[in-house]
Amino acid sequence: MVENFEIGVSNKTPEFIKMNPLGKVPVLETPEGPVFESNAIARYVARSKVNNPICGSTLIDYGHIEQWIDFAAMEIDANIAKWLSPRLGYSVYLPP
C-alpha cells in the first residue's frame, strides 16, 4: 500500500505510468518488475508458491480454474458494470 495515494493524482505520475502505462490501479510491485490487472496479480500471487494447490495439480484443474476466472471477468464483471455505471452517474441513467 502506498501512503497518501490519491486516485486520479498518484496514478498519473511518471513513476506510476512506468509501472502501468494505462495509469490504472491495481499494480503490484515485485522484485522482477510490476504486474498490473487484477487477474494477472491474482495469478502471480497464487503461483508465487511452488506447487500451490490453489493453482490445480493437473492440466484439467488448471483449465477449470482459468475458465471460471474468465467467466467472472467476461460475464459477471462486464454485466455488473453495465448496470452499476448509470446508477453511480458514470453514464446515462434511464429510470423505469
MODELLER restraints for C-alpha pairs under 7 A, 6 or more apart:
rsr = mdl.restraints
at = mdl.atoms
rsr.add(forms.Gaussian(group=physical.xy_distance, feature=features.Distance(at['CA:11:A'], at['CA:23:A']), mean=5.37, stdev=0.5))
rsr.add(forms.Gaussian(group=physical.xy_distance, feature=features.Distance(at['CA:11:A'], at['CA:24:A']), mean=6.67, stdev=0.5))
rsr.add(forms.Gaussian(group=physical.xy_distance, feature=features.Distance(at['CA:12:A'], at['CA:23:A']), mean=5.81, stdev=0.5))
rsr.add(forms.Gaussian(group=physical.xy_distance, feature=features.Distance(at['CA:16:A'], at['CA:23:A']), mean=6.76, stdev=0.5))
rsr.add(forms.Gaussian(group=physical.xy_distance, feature=features.Distance(at['CA:17:A'], at['CA:23:A']), mean=5.43, stdev=0.5))
rsr.add(forms.Gaussian(group=physical.xy_distance, feature=features.Distance(at['CA:19:A'], at['CA:34:A']), mean=5.53, stdev=0.5))
rsr.add(forms.Gaussian(group=physical.xy_distance, feature=features.Distance(at['CA:20:A'], at['CA:36:A']), mean=6.45, stdev=0.5))
rsr.add(forms.Gaussian(group=physical.xy_distance, feature=features.Distance(at['CA:26:A'], at['CA:36:A']), mean=6.12, stdev=0.5))
rsr.add(forms.Gaussian(group=physical.xy_distance, feature=features.Distance(at['CA:26:A'], at['CA:37:A']), mean=6.35, stdev=0.5))
rsr.add(forms.Gaussian(group=physical.xy_distance, feature=features.Distance(at['CA:26:A'], at['CA:38:A']), mean=6.54, stdev=0.5))
rsr.add(forms.Gaussian(group=physical.xy_distance, feature=features.Distance(at['CA:27:A'], at['CA:34:A']), mean=6.62, stdev=0.5))
rsr.add(forms.Gaussian(group=physical.xy_distance, feature=features.Distance(at['CA:27:A'], at['CA:35:A']), mean=5.76, stdev=0.5))
rsr.add(forms.Gaussian(group=physical.xy_distance, feature=features.Distance(at['CA:27:A'], at['CA:36:A']), mean=4.45, stdev=0.5))
rsr.add(forms.Gaussian(group=physical.xy_distance, feature=features.Distance(at['CA:27:A'], at['CA:37:A']), mean=6.89, stdev=0.5))
rsr.add(forms.Gaussian(group=physical.xy_distance, feature=features.Distance(at['CA:28:A'], at['CA:34:A']), mean=5.55, stdev=0.5))
rsr.add(forms.Gaussian(group=physical.xy_distance, feature=features.Distance(at['CA:28:A'], at['CA:35:A']), mean=5.15, stdev=0.5))
rsr.add(forms.Gaussian(group=physical.xy_distance, feature=features.Distance(at['CA:28:A'], at['CA:36:A']), mean=6.23, stdev=0.5))
rsr.add(forms.Gaussian(group=physical.xy_distance, feature=features.Distance(at['CA:28:A'], at['CA:41:A']), mean=6.65, stdev=0.5))
rsr.add(forms.Gaussian(group=physical.xy_distance, feature=features.Distance(at['CA:29:A'], at['CA:35:A']), mean=6.51, stdev=0.5))
rsr.add(forms.Gaussian(group=physical.xy_distance, feature=features.Distance(at['CA:35:A'], at['CA:41:A']), mean=6.12, stdev=0.5))
rsr.add(forms.Gaussian(group=physical.xy_distance, feature=features.Distance(at['CA:46:A'], at['CA:52:A']), mean=6.89, stdev=0.5))
rsr.add(forms.Gaussian(group=physical.xy_distance, feature=features.Distance(at['CA:46:A'], at['CA:54:A']), mean=6.82, stdev=0.5))
rsr.add(forms.Gaussian(group=physical.xy_distance, feature=features.Distance(at['CA:46:A'], at['CA:55:A']), mean=6.64, stdev=0.5))
rsr.add(forms.Gaussian(group=physical.xy_distance, feature=features.Distance(at['CA:47:A'], at['CA:55:A']), mean=6.81, stdev=0.5))
rsr.add(forms.Gaussian(group=physical.xy_distance, feature=features.Distance(at['CA:55:A'], at['CA:62:A']), mean=6.27, stdev=0.5))
rsr.add(forms.Gaussian(group=physical.xy_distance, feature=features.Distance(at['CA:56:A'], at['CA:62:A']), mean=5.18, stdev=0.5))
rsr.add(forms.Gaussian(group=physical.xy_distance, feature=features.Distance(at['CA:85:A'], at['CA:91:A']), mean=5.80, stdev=0.5))
rsr.add(forms.Gaussian(group=physical.xy_distance, feature=features.Distance(at['CA:86:A'], at['CA:92:A']), mean=5.36, stdev=0.5))
rsr.add(forms.Gaussian(group=physical.xy_distance, feature=features.Distance(at['CA:86:A'], at['CA:93:A']), mean=4.61, stdev=0.5))
rsr.add(forms.Gaussian(group=physical.xy_distance, feature=features.Distance(at['CA:87:A'], at['CA:93:A']), mean=6.35, stdev=0.5))
